[in-house]
Amino acid sequence: MERIHKLPFIMGCLAALAVGIANYITDSDNQTIFLRMAIVMTIFFILGVYIRNTILSIKDEVREKEIERQREEEQQFQLEREKERAEAANSKYPQASAGNNTQQGQIQHKVDLVAEDTAGEFQPMTVSRVISSKMNE
């Protein structure tokens, strides 16, 4: 990953080096060599930025597709588990699934939300008294 971020600089430097060596061998004057090296370095740096951005976008797309594939697998797994639970519930309670008001795979349960009467056991005031007395000390 670190090399991908350095790609524009590396490409620009290598291209400038190659042009510099080639122009030095052909006995060009120094000002021409430096100008050509600067132009080639700029062009290859821009090309390196384009290549780097393309590679990073491809990596992001692959990562997103992998995440999406994992989500789909998880959803399929959840659906299969729900089907298995529904089948197990149907085999466990066959009369509930044969009823007129229930759909296939759904069982009606009755939940009792009434707590037991334990009036003598719970005393929140004693706890607050202890806290306030500790703070006063």
N, C-alpha and C positions, 0 to 999 in steps of 0.2 A: 504494500500500500504506500509505503514511504517512497519507493522508487517511482511510482506512478505520478506522485506529486512533483518529483524532480525532473520528469520527462522533458518538459519544454526547455529547461536550462541545459540539460545534457545534450539534447538534439541540437540546440543552437550552438553550443560550444564545439561539438564535434564537427558540425558543418563548417563553422568558421575556421577551425583548425585545418580541415581538409582543403578549403579554398586558400587559406594562407600558405600552406605548404605547396600547393599546385602553382600559385602565383610566384612564390619565391623561386621555384625551380625554373620558371619561364623568364626570370630576371626582369620582373615588373618593378617599377619604382615603389617605394614604401607607401606613399600617399594613396596610390591606386590599390595596393594590397589591403590597406586598412579600410578603405571605403568599401571594397568588395566584401571584406570580412564582416563589416558592420551590417551591410545589406543582407547578406546570406544569414547571419546570425538572427536578425530580426525576422526574416521570413520563416526560418526553421523554428524559432521560438513560437511564433503564431501558429504554425503547423502543429507543434508539440502541445500547445494549449488546446487546440481543437481535438487532437487525438486523446489527450488526457480526459477532457470532458466527455468524449464519446465512450471511453472505457468506463468511467465512473457512472455514466447514465446506464450503461449495459449492466453493470454490477447492481445498481439500484433496482432495475427492472427484474433481474434474476432474484434478488432478495424479496421483492414484493410478491413475485409469483410463488416463491417458496412459502412465504407467510400465508398467502391465499390458499395454497394447496394444503397446508397444515390446518387451516381453519375449516376447509371443506372436509378433510378427513375427520376432524373433531366433530363436525356437525353430523357426518354419517355415523360415527361411532355413537353419538348421543341418540340419533334416531333408532339405531339398532338396539341400544339399551332400553329405550322407551318401548319399542316393540316387544322385546323380551319381557319387560316388566308387565306390559299389558297382557301378553299371553300367559304369564305366570299368574296374574290376577284373575284372568278368565278361567284358568284351570282350577284355581283355588276357590273362587266364588262363581260357579257357573250360573246360579240363580240370579245374581246381580246383573250379569250381562244379558240375560234373557228377559229382563223386565221391560215394561213399556216406556218408561221415562228415561232410561239410560241408553247411551249410544254404545257401540261396540268398543271395548277397551277402556271404558270409563266406569268407575265404581263410585257410588255415592257413599260418603262417610259422614257420620254425625260426630261433631267435635263438642265435648263438654268443657266449657270455659269457666266453670264455677270452682272456686277454691274451697278447701276445707275450712271449717270454722275453728280457728285457733286464736281466739281473742286474748287468752291469758299469756301466750308465749312471746309475742312480738311487742317490744316496748322501745320505740325509737327515741323517746324523750330521755331515757337514762343514758344513752350514748352521747347525746348532745350535752347533757349536764356534765358528764365526765370530761368532755372536750373543753367546755367553757371553764370548768374548775381548774384544769391543767393549764389553761392559758392565763388564768388569773394568778397562778402561783409564781 
